[in-house]
Amino acid sequence: MKNIAEFIAEIENDNCSYSIWVYAQQGYYKQLNSTAVTKSYSYLKKIVESHMQIIVELNNDKPEHYLLLPEINVATHIAFQDQKVTAIAT
């Protein structure tokens, strides 16, 4: 786990592209259309301010998923499949 600012700085330094998913309902997330693959880190910071649960999918050689919880300022690695969080790293 790390704080959200550290997480965003890390992916910005690595110049990672990403997709954003936001909580929809009943444990499912929906992808934001405007973020199919982006490198706009200011946009990510803005989304963090307006949503309580955000999934960031890093589009690297092997996709990685992180759950961002702005209310407690935490970014943590997760398993994400079929629009649903299936496991959270400890």
C-alpha positions as CSV (number, residue, x, y, z in Angstrom):
1,M,0.0,0.0,0.0
2,K,1.1,3.6,-0.6
3,N,-0.6,7.0,-0.5
4,I,-2.3,8.2,-3.6
5,A,0.1,11.1,-4.3
6,E,3.1,8.6,-4.3
7,F,1.2,6.2,-6.6
8,I,0.4,9.0,-9.1
9,A,4.0,10.3,-9.0
10,E,5.3,6.8,-9.6
11,I,3.2,6.1,-12.6
12,E,3.9,9.6,-14.0
13,N,7.7,9.1,-13.5
14,D,7.4,5.7,-15.3
15,N,5.3,7.4,-18.1
16,C,2.6,4.7,-17.8
17,S,-0.6,4.8,-19.7
18,Y,-3.7,3.8,-17.8
19,S,-7.5,3.3,-17.8
20,I,-9.8,4.4,-15.1
21,W,-12.7,2.4,-13.7
22,V,-15.2,3.9,-11.1
23,Y,-17.6,2.2,-8.8
24,A,-20.9,1.6,-10.4
25,Q,-23.1,-0.5,-8.2
26,Q,-23.3,-3.8,-6.3
27,G,-19.5,-4.4,-6.4
28,Y,-19.1,-3.7,-10.1
29,Y,-17.0,-1.0,-11.7
30,K,-17.5,0.8,-15.1
31,Q,-14.7,2.2,-17.3
32,L,-14.7,5.9,-18.0
33,N,-14.9,6.3,-21.7
34,S,-12.6,9.3,-21.8
35,T,-9.7,7.2,-20.3
36,A,-9.4,4.3,-22.7
37,V,-5.6,4.8,-22.6
38,T,-4.3,8.1,-21.3
39,K,-1.2,9.7,-19.8
40,S,-2.9,12.8,-18.4
41,Y,-2.0,12.6,-14.7
42,S,-3.8,15.9,-13.9
43,Y,-7.0,14.2,-15.1
44,L,-6.4,11.3,-12.7
45,K,-5.8,13.7,-9.8
46,K,-9.2,15.3,-10.7
47,I,-11.0,12.0,-10.8
48,V,-9.5,11.1,-7.4
49,E,-11.1,14.2,-6.0
50,S,-14.6,13.3,-7.2
51,H,-14.9,9.6,-6.7
52,M,-14.7,7.4,-3.6
53,Q,-13.5,4.2,-5.2
54,I,-11.3,4.1,-8.4
55,I,-9.6,1.3,-10.2
56,V,-6.5,2.3,-12.2
57,E,-5.5,-0.3,-14.8
58,L,-1.9,0.3,-15.8
59,N,-1.5,-0.7,-19.5
60,N,2.0,-2.2,-19.4
61,D,3.2,-5.4,-20.9
62,K,1.2,-7.2,-18.2
63,P,-1.8,-5.1,-17.0
64,E,-1.8,-4.2,-13.3
65,H,-4.7,-3.0,-11.3
66,Y,-4.8,-0.7,-8.3
67,L,-7.7,0.3,-6.0
68,L,-7.5,4.0,-5.0
69,L,-9.5,5.0,-1.9
70,P,-9.3,8.8,-1.6
71,E,-11.2,8.9,1.7
72,I,-8.3,7.1,3.5
73,N,-5.6,8.2,1.0
74,V,-4.6,4.6,0.0
75,A,-3.6,3.0,-3.3
76,T,-3.2,-0.8,-3.2
77,H,-2.6,-3.6,-5.7
78,I,-5.7,-5.7,-6.5
79,A,-6.9,-8.5,-8.7
80,F,-9.6,-7.2,-11.0
81,Q,-11.7,-9.4,-13.3
82,D,-15.0,-9.0,-15.1
83,Q,-15.5,-5.5,-13.8
84,K,-15.1,-6.7,-10.2
85,V,-12.4,-6.7,-7.5
86,T,-11.6,-10.3,-6.8
87,A,-8.7,-9.9,-4.3
88,I,-6.9,-7.1,-2.4
89,A,-3.2,-7.3,-1.7
90,T,-2.2,-7.3,1.9
